């Protein structure tokens, strides 16, 4: 039976799912208490919300880009055809 040629393999989908999970973790790290007009929350300027979370989110986006670009090595059967 002839295999259909898909653009993505199982590895691409796994890497994409990992990247999505990393992005969600980064966005969750950005959350926290908010300020109101009566109360100022100094936690909005914490290192976690300003530096760590955006870096984690960026790593997630880069992982998704790598998942899209990733091309697995061709099998022996594919080389012969």
N, C-alpha and C positions, 0 to 999 in steps of 0.2 A: 504494500500500500504506500502510495506517495505522500510524503509529509507536505503539509501546506507551509509556505514560507511566510512567517509572521515577522513584523518589524522588531518586536520585543520578544525576549525569551523569559523564562521563569526568573532568571537572575535579575533582569531589568525590573520586573514587577516587585521583587523582594527589596531591591535597593530603593525603589520609589516609595514603598511602604515605610522603610526605615527613615527616609528623608522626611516624609510626612509626619512621622512620629516625633522626630527631632524638632521640626517646626512647631508642632503643637506644644512640646515641652518648653520651647523658647517663649512662646506666647503666654503660656501659663506662668512662667517666671516673671513676665512683665506685669502680671495682675497684682492687685493689692488694694489697700484702702485708698479712697479718693478724698480730695479736699472738698470742703463745703465753704459757703460764704462766712460761716461762723467759726470754723475750725480749720487750721492749717495742719496738714499731715506731712511731717518732714521725711517720711519714708518714701515719698515720691522721688527723692533724689538719692536713693540708696544705690550702691554699686551693683547690686543684683538687677535692679530695674533699668539702669542706664548703660551698664557695660556688659554684664554677663549675658543677659537675655538676648540683646541684639546679636551678639557673637554666636550664640547657640542657634538662633534663627537663621543667620547667614550660613552657618555650617549645614543646616538642613536644606536650604536652597541649593547649595553647592553639591550636596549629596544627590539631590534630584537631577541636577544638570548632569552629573557623572553617570547616573542611572540611564538617562536618555542617550548619552553619547557612547556608553559602554557597548562594545560589540564582542561577543564571545568568540573564542577560537573555533575555526571550522573543523568539523569531523572529517575523518578519512573518506567517508562516503560522499560528503559534499565536495571535496577536492577532486574526486574522480569525475564528477559530473560536469 
